[in-house]
Amino acid sequence: MLAKLSRKDFGLTSNTALKTGGVLVGDEVKITIDVEAVRA
């Protein structure tokens, strides 16, 4: 399962600019969840 969240939706807007012109952390966060279950 893959989910995408926006940091701005949670009020996380601060970021650090890099010398190369980019930013340290992007606005979009990707979350991957792998679940494995065993019947008991």
Backbone as CSV, one residue per row, in Angstrom:
resi,resn,N_x,N_y,N_z,CA_x,CA_y,CA_z,C_x,C_y,C_z
1,MET,0.843,-1.168,0.000,0.000,0.000,0.000,0.890,1.234,0.000
2,LEU,0.554,2.197,-0.798,1.323,3.439,-0.884,0.400,4.602,-0.593
3,ALA,0.800,5.473,0.291,0.017,6.658,0.639,0.893,7.890,0.478
4,LYS,0.284,9.001,0.144,1.000,10.268,0.022,0.340,11.288,0.932
5,LEU,1.143,12.005,1.682,0.666,13.057,2.568,1.365,14.356,2.226
6,SER,0.674,15.449,2.444,1.284,16.760,2.282,1.678,17.277,3.658
7,ARG,2.914,17.692,3.818,3.379,18.232,5.093,2.601,19.487,5.469
8,LYS,2.171,20.253,4.483,1.434,21.499,4.744,0.087,21.226,5.405
9,ASP,-0.512,20.057,5.127,-1.788,19.702,5.748,-1.668,19.577,7.266
10,PHE,-0.462,19.358,7.765,-0.223,19.193,9.193,0.516,20.390,9.788
11,GLY,0.569,21.482,9.038,1.189,22.708,9.538,2.705,22.708,9.494
12,LEU,3.304,21.755,8.792,4.769,21.682,8.703,5.217,22.413,7.446
13,THR,5.485,23.697,7.586,5.840,24.498,6.422,7.293,24.948,6.425
14,SER,7.982,24.830,7.552,9.374,25.264,7.601,10.249,24.322,6.787
15,ASN,11.299,24.878,6.221,12.197,24.093,5.388,13.559,24.771,5.384
16,THR,14.576,24.052,5.038,15.929,24.581,4.975,16.386,24.629,3.524
17,ALA,16.780,25.810,3.076,17.263,25.963,1.712,18.703,25.453,1.615
18,LEU,19.002,24.775,0.513,20.351,24.270,0.280,21.134,25.250,-0.584
19,LYS,22.445,25.177,-0.529,23.294,26.063,-1.329,23.111,25.823,-2.822
20,THR,22.672,24.630,-3.194,22.483,24.298,-4.611,21.173,24.836,-5.166
21,GLY,20.343,25.431,-4.305,19.097,26.027,-4.762,17.860,25.207,-4.450
22,GLY,18.036,23.984,-3.998,16.894,23.136,-3.656,16.510,23.316,-2.194
23,VAL,15.654,22.435,-1.737,15.258,22.448,-0.333,15.569,21.101,0.296
24,LEU,15.714,21.093,1.612,16.110,19.890,2.335,15.004,18.839,2.353
25,VAL,13.754,19.271,2.579,12.635,18.348,2.673,11.541,18.813,1.725
26,GLY,10.999,17.889,0.932,9.925,18.234,0.017,8.590,18.340,0.737
27,ASP,7.572,18.847,0.026,6.240,19.002,0.606,5.518,17.665,0.708
28,GLU,5.757,16.770,-0.231,5.041,15.498,-0.275,5.838,14.402,0.432
29,VAL,5.153,13.647,1.289,5.770,12.537,2.003,5.099,11.258,1.538
30,LYS,5.888,10.300,1.078,5.348,9.017,0.635,5.520,7.987,1.740
31,ILE,4.458,7.234,2.002,4.478,6.221,3.047,4.146,4.877,2.416
32,THR,4.997,3.894,2.636,4.763,2.548,2.155,4.536,1.649,3.362
33,ILE,3.460,0.872,3.308,3.121,-0.042,4.399,3.054,-1.461,3.857
34,ASP,3.857,-2.345,4.411,3.825,-3.758,4.068,3.342,-4.513,5.306
35,VAL,2.289,-5.300,5.137,1.710,-6.040,6.259,1.716,-7.517,5.943
36,GLU,2.131,-8.307,6.914,2.109,-9.746,6.782,1.430,-10.316,8.016
37,ALA,0.482,-11.218,7.804,-0.254,-11.789,8.938,-0.254,-13.313,8.849
38,VAL,-0.289,-13.947,10.012,-0.350,-15.395,10.106,-1.562,-15.756,10.944
39,ARG,-2.394,-16.623,10.411,-3.581,-17.059,11.161,-3.150,-17.934,12.319
40,ALA,-3.632,-17.610,13.513,-3.265,-18.350,14.708,-4.245,-19.477,14.988
